[in-house]
Amino acid sequence: MNTRNIPSTREPIPIIGLGTWQTFDVSLTPPTRQRLTTVLARYAEAGGRLIDSSPMYGRAEAVAGELIDALPKPFVATKVWTRGRERGIAEMQRSAELLRTPVIDLMQIHNLLDWRTHLATLRAWKDEGKIRYIGITHYHTGAFDDLEAIMRGEALDFVQLPMSVELPDAEERLLPLAQSRGIAVLVNRPFEGGSLFADVQRKPLPQWAREFDSESWSELFLRWIVSHPAVTCVIPATGNPDHAAQNLRAGEGRMLTGGERAKLRAYLRRK
């Protein structure tokens, strides 16, 4: 799998990660355990190792923590999602326990909730070696003004934001800013919660997709995202091994040029 460097340290990470929203918020029955273990095994085989979670995602942290040994040298990202310093510390300590890791690679402030309070704690924890990287997140373009202001005013390692072939707003403001400020970019909601697949239900995969050995819409949607040089990693969530295999293919081979990215958007807009 292709990798991109985290700007603040030049550490390389694979460009396709794994989200856990909904897909890991499950009871680990034997069939579910087998299915998710297979998903993680396929990520490992392809060179993937970044897994992203949150206390907001119900049982996802606990399930990921139990199965994460399937990934060699996993890069563990999670979030703090509460108000107040002490509650934030308690929640992050609990996340480390659930994820079974003494050091969390990336701790993010989920949806900017009480971000000033938590940012001070995250900086202290980074100095103490409890976390390696600091980030902020949001899932909605309506928060882009706030994300932009924080990215301009604070020293951050990561920003996580929504972006898709039908929602390229981040390209206009936040991706250039991330490049200029040396901030790594994680992309969430690459399939618009699944609505992109409904949009292309009756539209064949373009013939030129074969130039990239693309065999599915999910692969092409993800390749469009990671082909932007400012994107460090995209984190589609899936609990389906076959879907995981399709997603992972987007991280291999050559990326789309600017003209090819524009061609895909134009193709999707045709009736």
TAQUINOR-V454282 format. One record per backbone hydrogen bond with DSSP energy under -1.0 kcal/mol. CO is the residue of the C=O (numbers start at 1). NH is the residue of the N-H. Records with the same first field share a line. If there is no record, write none. Layout:
CO->NH ; NH
//
This chain:
2->15
4->13
6->9 ; 10
11->6
13->4
15->234
18->52
20->24
21->23
24->26
27->29
29->33
30->34
31->35
32->36
33->37
34->38
35->39
36->40
37->41
38->42
39->43
40->44
41->45
42->46
43->48
44->47
49->75
50->18
51->77
54->57
57->60
59->63
60->64
61->65
62->66
63->67
64->68
67->70
68->71
75->51
76->106
77->53
78->108
80->110
84->88
85->89
86->90
87->91
88->92
89->93
90->94
91->95
92->96
93->97
94->98
95->99
96->101
104->132
105->133
106->78
107->135
108->80
109->112 ; 137
110->113
112->115
114->118
115->119
116->120
117->121
118->122
119->123
120->124
121->125
122->126
123->127
124->128
125->130
126->129
130->104
133->107
134->157 ; 158
135->109
136->160
140->143
141->144
143->147
144->148
145->149
146->150
147->151
148->152
149->153
150->154
157->184
158->136
159->186
160->138
161->188
164->167
167->164
168->171
169->172
170->175
173->177
174->178
175->179
176->180
177->181
178->183
184->159
185->232 ; 233
186->161
187->235
188->163
189->192
191->194 ; 196
192->195
195->199
196->200
198->201
200->203
206->209
207->210
208->211
209->212 ; 214
210->213
216->220
217->221
218->222
219->223
220->224
221->225
222->226
223->227
225->228
228->231
233->187
234->17
236->19
240->244
241->245
242->246
243->247
244->248
245->249
247->250
248->251
249->252
251->2
257->261
258->262
259->263
260->264
261->265
262->266
263->267
264->268
265->269
//
